[in-house]
Amino acid sequence: MGKRLKPEEIIAKLREVEVRLARGETAAAAARAIGVTEQSYYRWRKEYGGLQVGQAKRMKDMEKENVRLRRAVSDLTLDNQILQEVGAGKVLSPSRKRIAVDHVVEGLGVSERRACRVIGQHRSTQRKPCSLRDDEEALTTAIINLASRFGRYGYRRITALLRRDGWHVNEKRVYRIWRREGLKVPMKQPKRSRLWLNDGSCLRLRPAHKGHVWSYDFVQDRTHEGKVFRMLCVIDEYTRECLAIRVERRLNSRDVLDVLGELFVTHGAPEHIRSDNGSEFIAIALREWLGNIGVKTLYITPASPWENGYCESFNSKLRDELLAREIFYGLREAKVLIEGWRHHYNTARPHSSLGYKPPAPEAVLPAAFIPPYYGGVAA
């Protein structure tokens, strides 16, 4: 097989043939003179006839560029097919990328190297076998049980509960299992009906120590028949402990005074007490009574609930974790469940601002029976 000629060499031979033809030689004789057949001569003349040497080079470069562009378009099309085969959205975890690469290699027949490059998986990670710890299954079961029990807790609070139960685990491992199992805190959850107990069974003063600043506020909800009931929530801003939640159909300034009187006897009077400008809190009788005891009142600016942030934050947790999830068939049932949740909040629930420790963990069991709270189920 002869040597493949360059376009410049072919054009030079065509010029030689033109000269021989001008001298009167036949096309066959001129083709034999340059060492090719007559058919090759006519094919060259059709492809390169009338071109200069520089034009031939440019045409050859354009052909190479076209080949490169076609290959690039083909690669992009294949990459797009690979991404479509993986599915919508991003594949983030190495385990899911490993499954995606195996699926693409089997489905499209591409190489593992190409699938890893497109999906973003390192080949060493793809080939390394996935090994689970000995306690992986038990830890996963514990996380799922806690997530089912406390539906409004995220993975950080679940980690705190696991450590309290004796697990030596960090947040990153819990988060990996949390994502792998598809767990999340839903934005909305329907209220649940019970099968028992249906008979009714800014610039502000910052707290510096326990008993320095208390705050209180009202929260409102409805029982199953549509009747409104109110809750008076009192908290210690420094410890985040909920001191009391009084639940009644109606609450006025006298009821507020009664609740504070009981708390002052049990916990002692605070130095300051913070509230909004509700009529129950600015009543003359209540203000005079607090002044006689020596408790200073702190009233927030009207229409500025963020100035009472500690109490507002507690109210949001109360509504998110209990009120928005429970159906109360009567006032008595509401009192029992809310008191159980308050006890759980103080003694067991991890608080993020306290290093995921409860506000008032109990050292010994109380003598009086207080119904515990199990993520929406009181026993």
VOBA-1610 file (N, C-alpha, C; in pm, whole numbers, padded with zeros to 5 digits, always signed):
BEGIN
Met+00085-00119+00000Met+00000+00000+00000Met+00088+00124+00000Gly+00063+00216-00093Gly+00146+00333-00106Gly+00129+00433+00006Lys+00219+00526+00009Lys+00215+00629+00112Lys+00099+00724+00087Arg+00028+00761+00196Arg-00084+00854+00182Arg-00028+00994+00163Leu-00070+01061+00057Leu-00017+01191+00022Leu-00091+01301+00096Lys-00019+01408+00123Lys-00078+01526+00184Lys-00149+01609+00078Pro-00243+01696+00121Pro-00312+01781+00021Pro-00217+01865-00061Glu-00106+01914+00000Glu-00012+01995-00076Glu+00055+01914-00187Glu+00089+01789-00157Glu+00153+01702-00256Glu+00056+01666-00369Ile-00072+01646-00333Ile-00172+01614-00436Ile-00189+01732-00532Ile-00195+01853-00478Ile-00212+01971-00562Ile-00090+01990-00653Ala+00031+01960-00601Ala+00152+01971-00685Ala+00146+01872-00801Lys+00099+01746-00776Lys+00088+01647-00883Lys-00018+01688-00986Leu-00130+01749-00938Leu-00231+01797-01031Leu-00176+01906-01122Arg-00088+01992-01066Arg-00027+02095-01150Arg+00062+02032-01256Glu+00129+01925-01216Glu+00216+01856-01313Glu+00133+01793-01425Val+00018+01736-01387Val-00069+01676-01489Val-00120+01784-01584Glu-00155+01902-01531Glu-00203+02010-01616Glu-00096+02051-01718Val+00028+02054-01669Val+00137+02089-01763Val+00150+01984-01872Arg+00143+01854-01838Arg+00155+01746-01937Arg+00037+01749-02036Leu-00083+01779-01982Leu-00197+01787-02072Leu-00182+01903-02168Ala-00122+02014-02122Ala-00099+02128-02211Ala+00000+02093-02321Arg+00089+01999-02295Arg+00185+01956-02396Arg+00124+01858-02497Gly+00002+01812-02472Gly-00064+01723-02565Gly-00072+01580-02520Glu-00026+01546-02397Glu-00035+01409-02348Glu-00180+01378-02310Thr-00209+01250-02309Thr-00343+01207-02267Thr-00350+01204-02114Ala-00474+01200-02064Ala-00494+01196-01919Ala-00440+01069-01859Ala-00455+00956-01934Ala-00406+00829-01881Ala-00255+00830-01870Ala-00188+00884-01975Ala-00041+00889-01972Ala+00009+00983-01864Ala-00060+01099-01848Ala-00017+01192-01744Ala-00036+01132-01605Ala-00147+01055-01584Ala-00170+00992-01454Ala-00063+00889-01425Arg-00024+00808-01529Arg+00082+00710-01509Arg+00214+00777-01478Ala+00233+00898-01532Ala+00359+00969-01510Ala+00373+01013-01365Ile+00261+01045-01301Ile+00269+01088-01159Ile+00251+00970-01063Gly+00232+00850-01118Gly+00228+00730-01036Gly+00094+00693-00980Val-00016+00734-01041Val-00150+00697-00995Val-00231+00651-01113Thr-00347+00593-01082Thr-00436+00550-01188Thr-00516+00668-01239Glu-00581+00648-01354Glu-00660+00754-01413Glu-00781+00787-01324Gln-00838+00683-01258Gln-00952+00708-01169Gln-00910+00795-01049Ser-00791+00768-00992Ser-00742+00849-00880Ser-00720+00992-00923Tyr-00669+01010-01050Tyr-00647+01146-01099Tyr-00779+01225-01104Tyr-00883+01161-01161Tyr-01012+01231-01171Tyr-01073+01258-01032Arg-01052+01165-00939Arg-01103+01187-00801Arg-01029+01302-00735Trp-00898+01313-00755Trp-00821+01424-00698Trp-00864+01557-00761Arg-00884+01554-00891Arg-00921+01678-00958Arg-01060+01728-00911Lys-01150+01634-00882Lys-01282+01671-00833Lys-01275+01731-00693Glu-01180+01678-00611Glu-01171+01722-00471Glu-01082+01844-00455Tyr-00971+01849-00530Tyr-00873+01956-00509Tyr-00855+02045-00631Gly-00932+02027-00735Gly-00912+02105-00856Gly-00938+02253-00833Gly-00849+02338-00878Gly-00865+02482-00867Gly-00825+02541-00733Leu-00774+02457-00641Leu-00734+02507-00508Leu-00586+02539-00507Gln-00552+02643-00427Gln-00413+02674-00401Gln-00366+02592-00281Val-00235+02594-00257Val-00179+02514-00147Val-00232+02564-00012Gly-00237+02698+00006Gly-00286+02753+00133Gly-00433+02720+00156Gln-00511+02722+00048Gln-00652+02688+00062Gln-00671+02542+00101Ala-00587+02456+00052Ala-00595+02315+00087Ala-00566+02293+00235Lys-00468+02367+00286Lys-00437+02354+00430Lys-00556+02398+00514Arg-00616+02512+00475Arg-00730+02561+00552Arg-00848+02463+00545Met-00870+02403+00431Met-00979+02306+00417Met-00954+02184+00505Lys-00827+02141+00510Lys-00795+02026+00594Lys-00814+02059+00741Asp-00775+02179+00779Asp-00794+02220+00919Asp-00943+02229+00954Met-01023+02278+00858Met-01167+02286+00881Met-01227+02147+00896Glu-01179+02051+00820Glu-01228+01914+00834Glu-01194+01858+00972Lys-01071+01883+01017Lys-01034+01836+01151Lys-01119+01902+01258Glu-01145+02034+01242Glu-01227+02104+01340Glu-01371+02050+01340Asn-01420+02019+01222Asn-01554+01961+01215Asn-01561+01826+01284Val-01457+01746+01265Val-01453+01617+01334Val-01450+01636+01486Arg-01368+01734+01530Arg-01360+01760+01673Arg-01494+01808+01729Leu-01561+01898+01656Leu-01689+01949+01702Leu-01795+01838+01705Arg-01793+01753+01602Arg-01889+01642+01603Arg-01866+01550+01723Arg-01738+01527+01754Arg-01707+01442+01869Arg-01751+01509+01998Ala-01732+01643+02008Ala-01773+01715+02128Ala-01925+01712+02145Val-01996+01733+02034Val-02142+01727+02041Val-02188+01588+02080Ser-02122+01486+02027Ser-02157+01349+02063Ser-02132+01323+02212Asp-02018+01376+02263Asp-01988+01358+02405Asp-02091+01430+02492Leu-02127+01553+02454Leu-02226+01626+02532Leu-02362+01556+02528Thr-02397+01501+02414Thr-02524+01428+02406Thr-02522+01306+02496Leu-02409+01235+02497Leu-02399+01118+02584Leu-02401+01158+02730Asp-02331+01267+02764Asp-02334+01315+02902Asp-02475+01353+02944Asn-02547+01417+02854Asn-02685+01454+02885Asn-02771+01330+02905Gln-02750+01228+02826Gln-02823+01103+02845Gln-02791+01039+02979Ile-02665+01048+03021Ile-02626+00992+03150Ile-02696+01067+03264Leu-02697+01200+03255Leu-02762+01278+03360Leu-02912+01254+03361Gln-02974+01238+03244Gln-03116+01207+03240Gln-03145+01070+03296Glu-03054+00977+03274Glu-03072+00842+03328Glu-03065+00841+03480Val-02979+00930+03535Val-02968+00939+03681Val-03096+00991+03741Gly-03159+01091+03678Gly-03284+01146+03729Gly-03269+01292+03763Ala-03383+01354+03797Ala-03384+01497+03830Ala-03320+01521+03966Gly-03265+01642+03983Gly-03205+01679+04111Gly-03059+01636+04119Lys-02995+01678+04228Lys-02854+01648+04250Lys-02839+01520+04331Val-02739+01440+04294Val-02703+01321+04370Val-02581+01358+04453Leu-02598+01370+04584Leu-02494+01428+04669Leu-02413+01323+04744Ser-02476+01227+04805Ser-02403+01134+04891Ser-02324+01033+04808Pro-02207+00988+04856Pro-02127+00889+04780Pro-02202+00759+04755Ser-02282+00716+04851Ser-02354+00589+04832Ser-02455+00601+04718Arg-02526+00712+04712Arg-02622+00730+04603Arg-02551+00748+04469Lys-02436+00815+04468Lys-02358+00827+04345Lys-02309+00690+04299Arg-02273+00604+04396Arg-02227+00470+04359Arg-02340+00393+04289Ile-02461+00403+04343Ile-02575+00336+04280Ile-02603+00394+04142Ala-02592+00528+04130Ala-02618+00594+04002Ala-02517+00551+03896Val-02389+00543+03933Val-02286+00501+03838Val-02311+00359+03790Asp-02342+00268+03881Asp-02370+00129+03842Asp-02491+00122+03749His-02592+00203+03777His-02711+00202+03693His-02681+00254+03553Val-02600+00360+03542Val-02567+00417+03412Val-02480+00320+03332Val-02382+00257+03396Val-02294+00163+03326Val-02375+00045+03272Glu-02469-00003+03351Glu-02551-00116+03307Glu-02655-00075+03203Gly-02714+00045+03219Gly-02822+00085+03130Gly-02775+00138+02996Leu-02669+00221+02995Leu-02623+00284+02871Leu-02500+00217+02811Gly-02435+00132+02889Gly-02317+00065+02837Gly-02194+00152+02829Val-02190+00264+02899Val-02071+00350+02898Val-01969+00295+02996Ser-01849+00348+02989Ser-01744+00303+03078Ser-01764+00360+03218Glu-01709+00293+03315Glu-01718+00341+03453Glu-01645+00473+03471Arg-01535+00489+03398Arg-01458+00613+03407Arg-01544+00732+03362Arg-01615+00715+03249Arg-01696+00825+03197Arg-01816+00853+03289Ala-01879+00748+03338Ala-01994+00769+03427Ala-01951+00840+03555Cys-01836+00804+03611Cys-01787+00871+03733Cys-01756+01018+03705Arg-01699+01047+03588Arg-01664+01185+03557Arg-01789+01272+03542Val-01891+01219+03477Val-02013+01297+03455Val-02090+01315+03586Ile-02103+01211+03665Ile-02182+01218+03789Ile-02105+01288+03901Gly-01972+01288+03891Gly-01894+01356+03995Gly-01850+01264+04107Gln-01828+01139+04076Gln-01784+01041+04175Gln-01640+01004+04148His-01557+01007+04253His-01418+00965+04235His-01413+00814+04215Arg-01325+00770+04127Arg-01323+00627+04093Arg-01281+00541+04211Ser-01192+00593+04295Ser-01152+00515+04413Ser-01269+00500+04510Thr-01351+00606+04520Thr-01471+00597+04604Thr-01572+00499+04544Gln-01581+00497+04411Gln-01675+00406+04345Gln-01634+00261+04366Arg-01507+00233+04363Arg-01460+00094+04373Arg-01442+00047+04517Lys-01435+00143+04612Lys-01418+00102+04751Lys-01548+00043+04803Pro-01546-00077+04857Pro-01672-00137+04907Pro-01725-00061+05027Cys-01856-00050+05035Cys-01921+00021+05146Cys-01927-00071+05266Ser-01863-00032+05375Ser-01861-00113+05498Ser-01934-00036+05608Leu-02026-00102+05673Leu-02104-00044+05781Leu-02049-00089+05916Arg-02067-00004+06015Arg-02024-00040+06149Arg-02116-00146+06208Asp-02068-00209+06312Asp-02145-00316+06374Asp-02275-00265+06436Asp-02272-00141+06484Asp-02391-00086+06550Asp-02475+00000+06457Glu-02449-00007+06325Glu-02520+00080+06231Glu-02670+00051+06231Glu-02706-00076+06228Glu-02847-00112+06223Glu-02919-00071+06352Ala-02855-00094+06467Ala-02918-00056+06594Ala-02931+00095+06607Leu-02829+00168+06562Leu-02836+00314+06569Leu-02944+00367+06475Thr-02954+00310+06356Thr-03059+00353+06263Thr-03197+00330+06322Thr-03215+00215+06385Thr-03345+00187+06448Thr-03375+00286+06560Ala-03273+00320+06640Ala-03294+00415+06749Ala-03329+00553+06695Ile-03263+00596+06586Ile-03292+00727+06528Ile-03435+00731+06472Ile-03474+00625+06403Ile-03609+00621+06346Ile-03714+00621+06456Asn-03688+00548+06564Asn-03784+00545+06675Asn-03798+00682+06740Leu-03685+00751+06761Leu-03693+00885+06821Leu-03758+00984+06725Ala-03728+00973+06596Ala-03790+01064+06499Ala-03941+01041+06491Ser-03984+00916+06506Ser-04128+00887+06506Ser-04194+00934+06635Arg-04118+00924+06744Arg-04174+00963+06874Arg-04181+01115+06889Phe-04077+01182+06845Phe-04072+01329+06853Phe-04069+01383+06709Gly-04186+01399+06652Gly-04195+01433+06510Gly-04147+01572+06476Arg-04135+01662+06573Arg-04093+01799+06546Arg-03947+01824+06584Tyr-03871+01719+06614Tyr-03730+01734+06649Tyr-03644+01711+06526Gly-03540+01792+06509Gly-03443+01772+06403Gly-03332+01679+06447Tyr-03232+01662+06358Tyr-03128+01564+06387Tyr-03038+01608+06503Arg-03028+01738+06531Arg-02944+01782+06642Arg-03006+01742+06776Arg-03135+01764+06792Arg-03200+01723+06916Arg-03204+01571+06928Ile-03221+01502+06815Ile-03216+01356+06818Ile-03078+01309+06864Thr-02972+01378+06820Thr-02837+01344+06865Thr-02823+01362+07015Ala-02879+01470+07069Ala-02874+01492+07214Ala-02948+01383+07289Leu-03062+01341+07237Leu-03137+01233+07302Leu-03062+01101+07296Leu-02995+01075+07184Leu-02915+00952+07173Leu-02800+00951+07274Arg-02734+01065+07289Arg-02625+01072+07387Arg-02678+01053+07528Arg-02795+01106+07554Arg-02854+01088+07687Arg-02886+00941+07713Asp-02919+00867+07605Asp-02949+00725+07619Asp-02825+00637+07618Gly-02705+00699+07607Gly-02582+00621+07616Gly-02509+00600+07485Trp-02556+00654+07377Trp-02488+00639+07248Trp-02371+00738+07240His-02255+00690+07194His-02140+00776+07169His-02138+00804+07018Val-02204+00910+06978Val-02222+00939+06837Val-02218+01090+06818Asn-02166+01134+06703Asn-02162+01277+06674Asn-02274+01316+06578Glu-02290+01445+06558Glu-02401+01494+06476Glu-02385+01454+06329Lys-02261+01447+06280Lys-02241+01418+06139Lys-02286+01277+06103Arg-02259+01182+06192Arg-02304+01045+06164Arg-02456+01035+06170Val-02515+01102+06268Val-02662+01103+06277Val-02722+01170+06154Tyr-02659+01276+06108Tyr-02710+01346+05990Tyr-02702+01258+05865Arg-02592+01179+05851Arg-02582+01089+05736Arg-02694+00986+05738Ile-02718+00926+05855Ile-02827+00828+05864Ile-02962+00897+05843Trp-02976+01018+05897Trp-03100+01096+05883Trp-03131+01118+05734Arg-03031+01158+05657Arg-03053+01182+05514Arg-03074+01051+05439Arg-02999+00948+05476Arg-03012+00819+05407Arg-03150+00759+05424Glu-03208+00775+05542Glu-03341+00720+05568Glu-03453+00813+05522Gly-03418+00931+05469Gly-03519+01022+05420Gly-03600+01090+05528Leu-03540+01109+05646Leu-03612+01172+05757Leu-03604+01324+05743Lys-03708+01391+05786Lys-03711+01537+05787Lys-03822+01583+05878Val-03815+01710+05915Val-03920+01772+05996Val-04019+01837+05901Pro-04137+01782+05884Pro-04232+01841+05788Pro-04280+01976+05834Met-04313+02060+05738Met-04362+02193+05770Met-04499+02188+05836Lys-04584+02096+05791Lys-04717+02085+05847Lys-04746+01940+05879Gln-04813+01917+05990Gln-04856+01785+06030Gln-05001+01792+06073Pro-05082+01693+06035Pro-05222+01696+06076Pro-05236+01667+06225Lys-05339+01721+06284Lys-05369+01690+06423Lys-05414+01545+06434Arg-05382+01484+06549Arg-05417+01345+06570Arg-05530+01334+06672Ser-05619+01243+06645Ser-05732+01220+06735Ser-05696+01112+06835Arg-05742+01124+06956Arg-05714+01026+07060Arg-05830+00927+07072Leu-05795+00809+07115Leu-05896+00705+07132Leu-05935+00686+07277Trp-05882+00770+07367Trp-05918+00760+07508Trp-05915+00899+07568Leu-05965+00913+07687Leu-05980+01042+07755Leu-06071+01135+07675Asn-06172+01077+07609Asn-06262+01160+07529Asn-06367+01231+07613Asp-06375+01198+07739Asp-06479+01258+07821Asp-06432+01386+07887Gly-06332+01441+07844Gly-06284+01568+07898Gly-06167+01551+07989Ser-06149+01385+07987Ser-06033+01358+08073Ser-05915+01455+08022Cys-03496+04452+07007Cys-03494+04589+07062Cys-03388+04616+07172Leu-03408+04706+07268Leu-03322+04725+07385Leu-03401+04669+07500Arg-03343+04577+07562Arg-03416+04515+07670Arg-03317+04468+07776Leu-03369+04447+07894Leu-03287+04397+08004Leu-03262+04248+07983Arg-03135+04211+07974Arg-03101+04071+07951Arg-03089+04000+08086Pro-03141+03877+08094Pro-03132+03804+08222Pro-02988+03768+08255Ala-02951+03787+08380Ala-02814+03760+08424Ala-02804+03638+08514His-02912+03598+08578His-02909+03481+08668His-03052+03432+08686Lys-03064+03319+08749Lys-03196+03262+08772Lys-03278+03354+08862Gly-03402+03376+08823Gly-03488+03464+08899Gly-03466+03611+08872His-03382+03643+08774His-03357+03783+08743His-03473+03844+08664Val-03510+03775+08552Val-03619+03824+08467Val-03711+03707+08435Trp-03838+03724+08465Trp-03942+03633+08418Trp-04018+03702+08305Ser-04085+03622+08225Ser-04173+03678+08122Ser-04296+03590+08111Tyr-04407+03652+08074Tyr-04531+03576+08060Tyr-04613+03633+07946Asp-04698+03544+07891Asp-04778+03582+07775Asp-04893+03482+07763Phe-04992+03520+07682Phe-05107+03435+07660Phe-05094+03363+07525Val-05142+03238+07522Val-05153+03160+07399Val-05296+03110+07391Gln-05350+03108+07271Gln-05491+03071+07253Gln-05504+02954+07159Asp-05598+02864+07189Asp-05625+02751+07102Asp-05773+02713+07118Arg-05816+02608+07049Arg-05955+02565+07054Arg-05962+02415+07081Thr-06068+02375+07151Thr-06097+02233+07166Thr-06171+02183+07043His-06201+02053+07042His-06255+01992+06921His-06390+02051+06881Glu-06470+02091+06979Glu-06602+02146+06945Glu-06596+02291+06901Gly-06476+02352+06898Gly-06461+02488+06850Gly-06455+02594+06957Lys-06464+02556+07084Lys-06460+02654+07192Lys-06316+02695+07220Val-06298+02822+07248Val-06165+02878+07271Val-06123+02853+07415Phe-05995+02823+07434Phe-05937+02825+07568Phe-05804+02899+07562Arg-05763+02957+07673Arg-05642+03039+07680Arg-05541+02975+07774Met-05416+03002+07749Met-05307+02952+07831Met-05219+03068+07874Leu-05189+03077+08001Leu-05095+03175+08053Leu-04962+03104+08075Cys-04860+03140+07997Cys-04729+03077+08004Cys-04632+03169+08076Val-04566+03117+08178Val-04468+03193+08256Val-04335+03119+08247Ile-04229+03189+08208Ile-04097+03126+08195Ile-03992+03212+08265Asp-03884+03146+08303Asp-03765+03214+08353Asp-03671+03232+08235Glu-03642+03356+08199Glu-03566+03383+08077Glu-03423+03331+08086Tyr-03365+03325+08205Tyr-03225+03283+08216Tyr-03212+03131+08201Thr-03295+03056+08271Thr-03287+02910+08265Thr-03372+02850+08155Arg-03462+02930+08094Arg-03557+02883+07992Arg-03660+02786+08050Glu-03668+02775+08181Glu-03764+02684+08242Glu-03904+02742+08234Cys-03999+02658+08197Cys-04139+02698+08199Cys-04193+02676+08339Leu-04223+02784+08407Leu-04265+02774+08547Leu-04410+02732+08560Ala-04495+02771+08467Ala-04636+02736+08477Ala-04704+02761+08345Ile-04809+02680+08318Ile-04901+02703+08207Ile-05042+02686+08263Arg-05110+02796+08288Arg-05247+02791+08339Arg-05343+02784+08220Val-05430+02683+08218Val-05522+02660+08108Val-05664+02680+08159Glu-05736+02774+08100Glu-05876+02801+08135Glu-05948+02854+08011Arg-06081+02850+08020Arg-06159+02908+07912Arg-06140+03060+07906Arg-06134+03123+08021Arg-06113+03268+08028Arg-06009+03296+08135Leu-05925+03394+08109Leu-05823+03436+08205Leu-05821+03588+08208Asn-05823+03644+08329Asn-05818+03789+08344Asn-05703+03825+08438Ser-05699+03951+08477Ser-05589+03998+08561Ser-05588+03930+08697Arg-05703+03895+08750Arg-05708+03826+08879Arg-05648+03686+08867Asp-05675+03618+08757Asp-05613+03487+08735Asp-05461+03500+08722Val-05417+03603+08654Val-05272+03627+08643Val-05212+03648+08782Leu-05279+03724+08865Leu-05231+03750+09001Leu-05224+03620+09081Asp-05326+03533+09066Asp-05326+03406+09139Asp-05208+03318+09096Val-05184+03310+08965Val-05073+03227+08916Val-04940+03280+08967Leu-04919+03411+08959Leu-04794+03468+09006Leu-04777+03449+09156Gly-04886+03460+09232Gly-04877+03439+09376Gly-04829+03299+09410Glu-04883+03198+09342Glu-04839+03061+09367Glu-04693+03041+09328Leu-04652+03100+09216Leu-04513+03085+09173Leu-04417+03159+09265Phe-04456+03275+09315Phe-04369+03349+09405Phe-04347+03272+09535Val-04449+03201+09581Val-04435+03120+09703Val-04341+03002+09676Thr-04351+02941+09558Thr-04271+02821+09527Thr-04128+02855+09487His-04111+02953+09399His-03980+02983+09343His-03919+03113+09395Gly-03996+03192+09465Gly-03948+03323+09506Gly-03981+03427+09401Ala-03991+03551+09443Ala-04027+03658+09350Ala-03907+03698+09266Pro-03926+03720+09136Pro-03815+03765+09051Pro-03789+03914+09071Glu-03677+03959+09016Glu-03647+04102+09022Glu-03729+04180+08920His-03750+04122+08801His-03825+04188+08696His-03918+04085+08632Ile-04024+04135+08572Ile-04115+04050+08497Ile-04154+04124+08370Arg-04143+04056+08257Arg-04159+04118+08126Arg-04290+04070+08063Ser-04359+04159+07993Ser-04484+04122+07925Ser-04515+04226+07819Asp-04619+04197+07741Asp-04668+04295+07645Asp-04765+04390+07716Asn-04837+04467+07640Asn-04926+04567+07697Asn-05072+04523+07697Gly-05093+04392+07715Gly-05230+04342+07722Gly-05302+04396+07845Ser-05434+04401+07833Ser-05513+04457+07943Ser-05497+04378+08072Glu-05472+04248+08063Glu-05454+04168+08183Glu-05324+04201+08255Phe-05222+04248+08181Phe-05091+04273+08239Phe-05074+04417+08288Ile-05150+04508+08231Ile-05135+04648+08272Ile-05245+04690+08370Ala-05321+04593+08420Ala-05427+04626+08516Ala-05367+04692+08639Ile-05437+04791+08692Ile-05385+04868+08806Ile-05366+04778+08927Ala-05460+04687+08953Ala-05449+04598+09069Ala-05324+04512+09061Leu-05295+04458+08944Leu-05177+04372+08927Leu-05049+04453+08941Arg-05045+04572+08884Arg-04924+04654+08892Arg-04896+04699+09036Glu-05001+04735+09107Glu-04983+04775+09248Glu-04935+04657+09331Trp-04991+04540+09306Trp-04951+04421+09382Trp-04805+04385+09357Leu-04763+04390+09231Leu-04623+04363+09199Leu-04531+04468+09260Gly-04575+04595+09258Gly-04495+04700+09318Gly-04480+04683+09468Asn-04583+04638+09536Asn-04575+04616+09680Asn-04477+04504+09715Ile-04469+04403+09628Ile-04376+04292+09653Ile-04233+04331+09617Gly-04217+04429+09530Gly-04084+04472+09488Gly-04042+04416+09353Val-04137+04371+09272Val-04107+04320+09139Val-04128+04433+09039Lys-04025+04461+08959Lys-04032+04567+08860Lys-04091+04512+08730Thr-04182+04588+08670Thr-04245+04546+08546Thr-04170+04602+08426Leu-04156+04519+08323Leu-04092+04558+08198Leu-04194+04537+08086Tyr-04244+04646+08031Tyr-04342+04638+07924Tyr-04273+04666+07790Ile-04299+04580+07694Ile-04236+04597+07563Ile-04307+04708+07486Thr-04243+04755+07380Thr-04303+04856+07294Thr-04425+04797+07224Pro-04536+04869+07217Pro-04654+04815+07149Pro-04622+04771+07006Ala-04682+04657+06968Ala-04664+04598+06835Ala-04519+04558+06809Ser-04447+04521+06914Ser-04307+04476+06900Ser-04287+04346+06976Pro-04346+04236+06929Pro-04334+04110+07005Pro-04193+04057+07013Trp-04103+04100+06922Trp-03965+04050+06928Trp-03893+04097+07053Glu-03943+04200+07120Glu-03881+04244+07244Glu-03910+04148+07359Asn-04008+04062+07341Asn-04035+03956+07438Asn-04000+03822+07374Gly-03877+03815+07324Gly-03837+03703+07240Gly-03834+03569+07310Tyr-03794+03565+07438Tyr-03786+03438+07507Tyr-03924+03372+07516Cys-04022+03451+07556Cys-04156+03396+07571Cys-04218+03364+07435Glu-04194+03448+07335Glu-04247+03421+07202Glu-04186+03294+07144Ser-04058+03272+07169Ser-03994+03149+07122Ser-04055+03027+07190Phe-04079+03038+07321Phe-04142+02927+07392Phe-04282+02902+07337Asn-04358+03007+07312Asn-04494+02991+07261Asn-04493+02921+07125Ser-04397+02954+07041Ser-04391+02890+06910Ser-04359+02741+06923Lys-04272+02705+07018Lys-04242+02563+07039Lys-04364+02489+07094Leu-04435+02554+07185Leu-04558+02494+07239Leu-04659+02467+07128Arg-04675+02562+07039Arg-04773+02543+06932Arg-04723+02443+06830Asp-04597+02447+06796Asp-04543+02360+06692Asp-04540+02214+06736Glu-04501+02188+06861Glu-04480+02052+06907Glu-04603+01990+06973Leu-04701+02071+07013Leu-04817+02014+07082Leu-04948+02063+07024Leu-04971+02193+07027Leu-05102+02245+06991Leu-05137+02217+06846Ala-05040+02225+06756Ala-05066+02202+06615Ala-05077+02055+06580Arg-05054+01966+06676Arg-05054+01823+06648Arg-05163+01747+06723Glu-05228+01809+06820Glu-05323+01740+06906Glu-05465+01792+06885Ile-05560+01702+06898Ile-05702+01738+06902Ile-05747+01723+07047Phe-05790+01832+07108Phe-05836+01831+07247Phe-05989+01821+07247Tyr-06041+01713+07305Tyr-06186+01693+07308Tyr-06252+01762+07427Gly-06172+01814+07516Gly-06228+01886+07629Gly-06120+01963+07701Leu-06161+02052+07790Leu-06066+02136+07861Leu-05980+02053+07955Arg-06040+01951+08017Arg-05963+01869+08110Arg-05851+01794+08038Glu-05883+01738+07921Glu-05779+01671+07843Glu-05668+01768+07803Ala-05705+01890+07765Ala-05605+01989+07730Ala-05513+02020+07848Lys-05570+02033+07968Lys-05489+02061+08086Lys-05388+01949+08112Val-05435+01823+08101Val-05347+01710+08130Val-05233+01703+08028Leu-05266+01715+07900Leu-05164+01702+07797Leu-05066+01819+07799Ile-05115+01937+07821Ile-05026+02054+07823Ile-04934+02050+07944Glu-04985+02007+08059Glu-04898+01994+08177Glu-04794+01884+08156Gly-04834+01775+08090Gly-04736+01671+08059Gly-04627+01721+07966Trp-04668+01801+07866Trp-04567+01856+07775Trp-04475+01953+07848Arg-04530+02034+07940Arg-04447+02127+08017Arg-04343+02053+08099His-04384+01942+08162His-04288+01863+08240His-04181+01804+08150His-04220+01756+08031His-04122+01703+07936His-04028+01814+07888Tyr-04082+01931+07862Tyr-04000+02044+07816Tyr-03895+02081+07921Asn-03931+02081+08046Asn-03837+02121+08151Asn-03734+02015+08182Thr-03770+01888+08178Thr-03684+01782+08232Thr-03617+01695+08127Ala-03670+01690+08006Ala-03617+01595+07909Ala-03584+01656+07774Arg-03659+01755+07731Arg-03642+01808+07595Arg-03509+01882+07582Pro-03420+01844+07485Pro-03294+01917+07466Pro-03321+02059+07415His-03256+02155+07476His-03273+02296+07437His-03146+02341+07366Ser-03160+02394+07245Ser-03044+02427+07163Ser-02957+02536+07227Ser-03019+02636+07292Ser-02941+02745+07351Ser-02873+02704+07481Leu-02904+02587+07534Leu-02842+02537+07657Leu-02747+02421+07629Gly-02695+02414+07507Gly-02606+02304+07473Gly-02679+02173+07462Tyr-02805+02178+07418Tyr-02890+02061+07402Tyr-02906+01984+07534Lys-02926+02061+07639Lys-02960+02006+07770Lys-03096+02060+07810Pro-03173+01986+07887Pro-03304+02037+07930Pro-03289+02151+08029Pro-03388+02241+08037Pro-03377+02356+08128Pro-03368+02317+08275Ala-03444+02217+08317Ala-03447+02179+08459Ala-03451+02028+08471Pro-03340+01959+08442Pro-03343+01813+08453Pro-03364+01771+08597Glu-03443+01667+08615Glu-03475+01623+08750Glu-03370+01522+08797Ala-03324+01540+08921Ala-03226+01449+08980Ala-03293+01326+09038Val-03410+01346+09097Val-03487+01235+09155Val-03629+01245+09104Leu-03698+01135+09106Leu-03836+01135+09060Leu-03923+01211+09158Pro-04018+01289+09110Pro-04107+01362+09201Pro-04203+01268+09269Ala-04247+01308+09386Ala-04340+01224+09461Ala-04477+01225+09395Ala-04522+01342+09348Ala-04653+01351+09285Ala-04644+01299+09142Phe-04753+01238+09097Phe-04757+01184+08961Phe-04779+01297+08861Ile-04690+01305+08762Ile-04705+01401+08652Ile-04701+01321+08523Pro-04805+01327+08441Pro-04808+01244+08320Pro-04695+01279+08226Pro-04609+01185+08192Pro-04498+01214+08097Pro-04550+01236+07959Tyr-04466+01305+07880Tyr-04503+01339+07743Tyr-04418+01258+07648Tyr-04482+01183+07559Tyr-04410+01100+07464Tyr-04438+01146+07322Gly-04390+01266+07290Gly-04401+01314+07154Gly-04544+01323+07106Gly-04634+01366+07192Gly-04773+01377+07151Gly-04861+01270+07213Val-04801+01178+07292Val-04879+01073+07356Val-04855+01079+07504Ala-04955+01105+07582Ala-04944+01108+07727Ala-04987+00974+07784Ala-04916+00927+07884Ala-04946+00797+07944Ala-04972+00817+08093
//
